[in-house]
Amino acid sequence: MHEFDDLRVLMQAHSPLIVIESYEEPRALLLIKRLAVNLMRPVFKWTITDGLQRLDSEHSAQAFNAEPTNLLAQIKGTRNSGIYVLCDFHPFLADAKHVRYIKEIALAHEQLGHTLILLSHAITIPPELSRLAYRFELSLPSDQQIRQLIHDMADSYTARHGMLAELGAESVALLVQNLRGLTFEEVKRLAYKAIADDGAVTKDDIPRINRAKFSLLQTDGVLSQVFDSVGFDSVIGLTNLKHWITQRHSAFIDNAKDTPKGVLLTGVQGTGKSLAAKAIAGSWQLPLLRLDMAALYNKYIGETEKNLAQALALADAMSPCVLWIDEIEKGLSGGDSDNGVTRRLLGSFLTWLSERKSQVFLVATANNIHELAPELLRKGRFDEIFFVDLPNETETLQLLKLHLAKRQLNLADEAFQPVLALCSGFSGAELEQAVVGASFRARADGTAFSLRHLMDELAATQPLSVVMAEQINALRQWALQRCVQA
């Protein structure tokens, strides 16, 4: 009812040109038809295949009006006011004559009383019409409506197969959370797909449904859901970050007045920043969405900014969730060589950071924080900036034991003492690769894994802190007074 009232207000305000971007053409047409009856105005629908026809009666289509120029000429020449819904008219907006016709019809609204509605999945309005056009959005289903649609699909399954569908409360709640951001018809299709495979909604359905969901949304890899999130018990070190996140859990989940916004994690490469992002989502038991900054960029003017806007809107629709932007500096640190695309991206992103009301907790990671714009780093954008440093000796020992245990490789506790001396300056990722390399050495020798293999591998490896000592030391010195140690 809310969207019905909104569209009615738009009509009653004498809006001459209304733009509706939606994949739900039947639903939009039904809403417009109901509104036209309520306002006692005739309503017409045009398509390139059927021409012009009355939407609120059974009159046959006038085939000659399938040609866009003839259609617009007829509307302009008609003296009886009406509502004209032009479906998929967007390809014809490239014709200057069509644009001029639409502008003249809109400018003559007070005399003619015509309302043009452009309805399509995506519409770019020419500059000549931008001040005359008003955009209207169909609402997406609420959680309550999604839940009802799932139960409706369960009833449909029962009627078709003669057996009750199993709907566990926890599994349905999880499915509701993961169907946010879809239209009514898309929710119905995916809900039925989840039920029809095995007659039940289970947690095992979620990854498959999400792959289908992101395929429907055509995010082109810009936004995806990550399912291998972990808890903080799988993360070694980062004591301050763990404590900070734990303190803010209830405030975020309860949507308190001062809801936590997010954190920026910077530091030495390979120290577990990405793992920390997964752990935040896992510890809060929230969906983890990953925004790929590299996939944002499109060769067509305006498409990059649109990709970002769509991705952020989808994240808002799926809230509460954790949004992870890995290596954020690679997408928001351009110069003037990209026709200002990066500056526009940054502006859109900063606006979203400041104005968002949804429960989206942002976790951004950066290896080179110096490349980020100052306005992105000021207080208020992120709640805190944490620096993830190289592991200390205790953490190094824990990391070695963890990576050895993952591969069923064992060393006696006393064997680690000489190893630790060789591990100075190694990141967590480098320690893992050293264990992998040592296992390859053992296999090549045809012998059981031993302390010698690990020590030989460590001795042959130069960590990043040595290879790029000047840059790493400068980064650590910079962070000493500017960041919170994670």
C-alpha positions in Angstrom: 0.0 0.0 0.0 2.9 2.3 0.7 4.2 2.2 -2.9 0.6 2.7 -4.2 0.3 5.9 -2.2 3.7 7.1 -3.3 2.9 6.7 -7.0 -0.5 8.3 -6.5 1.1 11.4 -4.9 3.5 11.5 -7.9 0.6 11.4 -10.3 -1.5 13.9 -8.4 1.5 16.3 -8.4 1.2 16.5 -12.2 4.5 14.7 -12.9 4.7 14.5 -16.7 7.4 11.9 -17.0 7.9 9.0 -14.6 10.7 6.5 -14.8 10.4 3.0 -13.3 13.5 0.8 -13.4 12.4 -2.8 -12.6 12.5 -6.4 -13.7 9.0 -6.8 -12.4 7.0 -5.5 -15.4 3.8 -7.4 -14.6 3.8 -6.1 -11.0 4.4 -2.6 -12.1 1.7 -2.7 -14.7 -0.8 -4.1 -12.2 0.1 -1.2 -9.7 -0.4 1.4 -12.5 -3.7 -0.2 -13.6 -5.0 -0.1 -10.0 -3.9 3.5 -9.6 -5.5 4.6 -13.0 -8.8 3.1 -11.9 -8.5 4.9 -8.5 -7.8 8.2 -10.3 -10.5 7.5 -13.0 -8.0 8.0 -15.8 -7.5 5.8 -18.9 -4.3 3.9 -19.0 -2.5 2.5 -22.1 0.4 0.1 -22.5 2.8 0.2 -25.5 5.3 -2.5 -26.6 7.3 -2.8 -29.8 5.6 -6.1 -30.5 1.9 -5.3 -29.7 1.7 -1.6 -30.3 -0.6 0.6 -28.2 -3.5 -0.9 -26.2 -5.8 0.0 -23.4 -4.5 -1.6 -20.1 -7.8 -1.2 -18.3 -10.0 -2.7 -20.9 -10.0 -5.5 -23.5 -9.6 -3.3 -26.6 -7.4 -4.8 -29.3 -3.9 -3.3 -30.0 -3.5 -0.8 -32.7 -0.7 -2.4 -34.7 0.4 0.6 -36.7 1.4 2.3 -33.4 4.1 -0.3 -32.8 6.4 2.2 -34.6 7.8 4.6 -31.9 7.6 7.8 -33.9 3.9 7.2 -34.9 3.2 6.4 -31.3 4.6 9.6 -29.8 3.0 11.7 -32.6 -0.4 10.2 -31.7 0.0 10.8 -28.0 1.0 14.4 -28.7 -2.1 14.9 -30.9 -4.5 13.3 -28.5 -6.6 15.8 -26.5 -8.1 13.4 -23.9 -5.6 13.0 -21.1 -4.3 9.6 -20.3 -1.5 7.6 -18.7 0.8 6.0 -21.3 3.2 3.2 -20.1 6.0 2.7 -22.6 7.6 -0.7 -21.9 11.3 -1.2 -22.9 11.4 2.1 -24.7 15.0 2.8 -23.6 16.7 1.9 -27.0 14.6 4.5 -28.8 15.8 7.3 -26.5 18.9 7.5 -28.6 16.8 9.1 -31.4 16.7 12.9 -31.1 13.3 13.1 -32.7 11.8 10.8 -30.0 13.5 12.8 -27.3 12.0 16.0 -28.7 8.5 14.4 -28.9 8.7 13.3 -25.3 9.9 16.7 -24.2 7.0 18.5 -26.0 4.4 16.1 -24.5 5.9 16.7 -21.0 6.0 20.5 -21.4 2.4 20.4 -22.6 1.2 18.5 -19.5 -0.9 21.4 -18.2 -2.8 21.5 -21.5 -2.9 17.8 -22.5 -2.8 16.1 -19.1 -0.7 13.2 -20.4 1.5 11.2 -18.1 4.3 9.2 -19.7 5.7 6.2 -17.8 9.0 4.7 -19.0 9.1 1.1 -17.7 12.2 -1.1 -18.2 15.0 -2.9 -16.4 17.4 0.0 -16.9 16.8 3.5 -18.4 19.3 6.3 -19.0 17.4 9.6 -19.3 18.8 12.1 -21.9 19.9 15.4 -20.4 17.1 17.2 -22.2 14.5 15.2 -20.1 16.4 15.0 -16.8 14.6 18.0 -15.2 11.2 16.7 -16.3 11.6 13.1 -15.2 10.8 11.6 -11.8 12.0 8.2 -10.7 9.9 5.7 -8.8 11.1 2.5 -7.3 9.1 -0.6 -6.6 9.7 -1.9 -3.1 11.4 -5.2 -2.4 9.7 -7.7 -0.1 10.2 -7.3 3.6 11.4 -10.2 5.9 7.8 -10.9 6.8 6.7 -11.0 3.2 9.7 -13.3 2.3 8.8 -15.6 5.1 5.2 -15.7 3.8 6.4 -16.4 0.3 8.5 -19.4 1.5 5.4 -20.8 3.3 3.4 -20.3 0.1 6.0 -22.2 -1.9 5.9 -24.9 0.7 2.1 -25.2 0.2 2.6 -25.3 -3.5 5.1 -28.1 -3.1 2.7 -30.0 -0.9 -0.2 -29.6 -3.4 2.0 -30.8 -6.3 3.8 -33.7 -4.6 1.3 -34.7 -1.9 3.8 -34.5 0.9 4.5 -31.8 3.5 7.7 -29.8 3.1 10.0 -29.6 6.2 10.5 -26.0 7.3 12.8 -25.8 10.3 12.5 -22.4 12.1 16.3 -21.9 12.1 16.7 -22.9 8.4 13.8 -20.7 7.3 15.3 -17.7 9.2 18.6 -18.3 7.4 16.8 -18.5 4.0 14.9 -15.3 4.7 18.2 -13.5 5.5 19.8 -14.7 2.3 16.8 -13.9 0.0 16.9 -10.2 0.8 17.4 -7.9 -2.1 15.4 -9.9 -4.5 12.0 -9.2 -6.1 8.8 -11.0 -5.2 9.0 -13.4 -8.2 12.7 -14.1 -7.7 12.1 -14.9 -4.0 9.3 -17.3 -5.0 11.4 -19.1 -7.6 14.5 -19.5 -5.3 12.3 -20.5 -2.3 10.6 -23.2 -4.3 14.1 -24.3 -5.6 15.3 -24.7 -2.1 12.3 -26.8 -1.1 11.8 -28.9 -4.3 15.3 -30.5 -4.3 14.7 -32.5 -1.1 11.3 -31.5 0.3 12.9 -29.3 3.0 14.6 -26.1 3.7 18.1 -26.8 5.3 21.3 -25.0 5.9 22.8 -27.0 3.0 20.5 -25.1 0.6 22.0 -21.7 1.4 25.3 -21.7 -0.6 23.4 -23.0 -3.7 20.6 -20.5 -3.4 23.1 -17.7 -2.9 25.0 -18.6 -6.1 21.7 -18.5 -8.0 20.8 -15.2 -6.3 24.0 -13.4 -7.3 23.6 -14.8 -10.8 20.1 -13.3 -10.9 21.3 -10.0 -9.6 24.1 -9.9 -12.3 26.7 -8.4 -10.0 29.4 -9.6 -12.5 31.6 -10.6 -9.5 31.5 -7.1 -8.0 29.7 -8.4 -4.9 29.7 -12.0 -3.7 29.0 -13.9 -0.5 31.8 -15.6 1.3 30.8 -18.9 3.1 34.1 -19.9 4.6 33.9 -17.4 7.5 35.5 -18.6 10.8 35.4 -17.7 14.5 38.0 -15.7 16.4 39.1 -19.0 18.0 40.7 -19.8 14.6 42.7 -16.5 14.6 46.0 -16.3 16.4 46.9 -13.0 18.0 45.0 -9.8 17.3 44.0 -9.6 21.0 43.0 -5.9 20.9 40.9 -6.3 17.8 39.1 -9.3 19.2 38.3 -7.4 22.5 37.1 -4.4 20.5 34.8 -6.4 18.3 33.4 -8.4 21.3 32.5 -5.1 23.1 30.5 -3.9 20.1 28.6 -7.0 19.3 25.4 -6.3 21.2 25.3 -2.7 20.1 25.4 -3.7 16.4 23.0 -6.7 16.7 20.5 -4.6 18.7 20.8 -1.7 16.2 21.6 0.8 19.0 21.5 4.5 18.5 25.3 4.7 18.0 25.7 1.5 15.9 29.3 0.5 15.1 30.1 1.4 11.5 33.2 -0.5 10.7 37.0 -0.8 10.9 40.0 -0.4 8.6 42.7 -3.0 8.9 46.1 -2.1 7.7 49.5 -3.6 8.1 52.2 -5.9 6.7 51.1 -8.2 3.9 50.3 -11.7 4.9 49.5 -11.0 8.6 45.9 -12.2 8.6 43.8 -9.1 7.7 41.5 -11.0 5.4 41.2 -13.8 7.9 40.2 -11.2 10.5 37.4 -9.9 8.3 36.0 -13.5 8.0 36.3 -13.9 11.7 34.3 -10.8 12.5 31.4 -12.1 10.4 31.8 -15.6 11.9 31.9 -14.4 15.5 28.8 -12.2 15.0 27.1 -15.0 12.9 26.3 -12.6 10.1 26.5 -13.0 6.3 29.9 -11.9 4.9 29.7 -10.0 1.6 32.9 -9.3 -0.4 33.1 -6.2 -2.6 35.8 -6.7 -5.3 37.1 -3.2 -6.1 38.9 -4.4 -9.3 35.7 -5.8 -10.7 34.0 -2.4 -10.3 35.7 -0.8 -13.2 34.0 -0.7 -16.5 35.1 0.7 -19.8 31.8 2.5 -20.3 31.4 6.0 -18.9 29.1 5.9 -15.8 29.0 2.1 -15.5 31.7 2.0 -12.8 29.8 4.4 -10.5 26.6 2.5 -11.2 28.3 -0.8 -10.3 29.3 0.6 -6.9 25.8 2.0 -6.2 24.2 -1.3 -7.0 26.6 -3.2 -4.9 26.1 -0.9 -1.9 22.3 -1.0 -2.3 22.4 -4.8 -2.3 24.5 -4.8 0.9 22.0 -2.4 2.5 19.2 -4.8 1.4 20.9 -7.8 2.9 21.6 -6.1 6.3 22.4 -7.0 9.0 25.7 -8.2 7.4 29.4 -7.6 7.2 30.8 -6.0 4.1 34.4 -6.8 3.4 36.4 -4.7 1.0 39.8 -6.3 0.4 42.8 -4.0 -0.6 40.5 -0.9 -0.7 43.4 1.2 -1.9 43.4 -0.5 -5.3 40.0 0.9 -6.0 40.0 4.3 -4.4 43.5 5.6 -4.9 43.7 6.8 -8.6 45.1 10.0 -9.9 43.7 12.1 -12.7 44.5 9.7 -15.5 41.1 7.9 -15.3 38.9 10.8 -16.3 37.9 11.4 -12.7 36.3 8.0 -12.2 38.2 7.3 -9.0 37.2 10.7 -7.5 33.6 10.1 -8.3 33.8 6.6 -6.8 35.3 8.0 -3.7 32.6 10.7 -3.5 29.8 8.1 -3.8 31.5 5.8 -1.3 32.0 8.6 1.3 28.3 9.6 0.9 27.2 6.1 1.6 29.5 5.9 4.6 28.0 9.1 6.1 24.4 8.5 5.3 23.7 4.8 5.5 21.1 3.7 8.1 21.3 0.0 7.5 23.1 -2.5 9.7 26.1 -3.0 7.4 29.4 -3.4 9.3 32.3 -2.4 7.0 35.6 -4.2 7.2 38.2 -2.7 4.8 41.8 -3.9 4.5 44.7 -2.0 3.1 48.3 -3.0 2.5 49.4 0.5 1.5 47.3 3.0 3.6 49.4 5.9 2.3 47.6 5.7 -1.1 44.2 6.4 0.5 42.6 9.8 0.4 42.7 11.7 3.8 39.0 12.2 3.8 38.5 8.4 3.9 40.7 8.1 7.0 39.2 10.8 9.2 37.2 9.9 12.3 33.6 9.0 11.6 34.3 7.1 8.4 35.6 4.1 10.3 35.2 3.6 14.0 38.9 2.6 14.3 42.0 1.9 12.3 43.9 -1.1 13.4 47.5 -2.0 12.5 48.2 -5.7 12.1 51.9 -6.3 12.7 54.2 -9.3 12.3 53.6 -12.0 14.9 55.7 -12.1 18.1 57.6 -15.2 19.2 54.6 -16.7 21.1 52.3 -16.1 18.1 54.9 -17.5 15.7 55.0 -20.7 17.7 51.2 -21.0 17.7 51.1 -20.4 14.0 53.7 -23.1 13.2 51.9 -25.6 15.3 48.6 -24.7 13.7 49.9 -25.1 10.1 51.7 -28.3 11.0 48.6 -29.8 12.6 46.5 -28.9 9.5 48.8 -31.2 7.5 49.1 -33.9 10.1 52.8 -33.1 10.5 54.2 -33.4 14.0 57.2 -32.1 15.8 58.1 -32.4 19.5 57.7 -29.2 21.5 61.5 -29.0 22.3 62.2 -29.0 18.6 60.6 -25.6 18.1 63.3 -23.6 20.0 65.9 -23.7 17.3 63.2 -23.1 14.7 62.0 -19.8 16.2 65.4 -18.1 15.7 64.9 -18.6 12.0 61.4 -17.3 12.0 62.2 -13.7 12.9 60.4 -11.3 10.6 58.1 -13.9 9.0 54.4 -13.2 8.5 51.7 -15.8 9.1 51.3 -16.4 5.4 55.1 -16.9 5.0 55.2 -19.3 7.9 52.4 -21.4 6.3 54.3 -21.5 3.0 57.5 -22.5 4.9 55.6 -25.5 6.3 54.2 -26.4 2.8 57.7 -26.1 1.3 59.2 -28.3 4.1 56.6 -31.0 3.4 57.6 -30.9 -0.3 61.3 -31.3 0.7 60.4 -34.4 2.8 58.4 -35.9 -0.1 61.2 -35.3 -2.6 63.7 -36.9 -0.2 61.4 -39.9 0.2 61.7 -39.6 4.0 59.4 -38.8 6.9 58.9 -35.1 7.7 61.5 -33.8 10.2 62.9 -30.8 11.9 65.7 -30.6 9.3 63.2 -30.1 6.5 61.5 -27.2 8.2 64.8 -25.5 9.2 66.2 -25.9 5.6 63.1 -24.3 4.2 63.1 -21.4 6.6 66.8 -20.8 6.0 66.3 -20.7 2.3 63.4 -18.2 2.5 63.8 -14.4 2.7 60.6 -12.9 4.3 59.1 -9.7 3.0 60.3 -7.8 6.0 63.9 -8.4 4.7 63.2 -8.1 1.0 61.4 -4.8 1.5 62.9 -3.8 4.8 62.8 0.0 4.3 59.2 0.1 3.3 58.0 -2.3 6.1 60.0 -0.4 8.7 58.6 2.9 7.5 55.0 1.5 7.7 55.5 0.2 11.2 57.0 3.5 12.4 54.1 5.4 10.8 51.5 3.2 12.5 53.1 3.5 15.9 51.4 6.8 16.7 48.5 6.7 14.2 46.8 3.3 14.6 45.6 1.0 17.3 47.7 -2.2 17.5 45.5 -5.1 16.6 
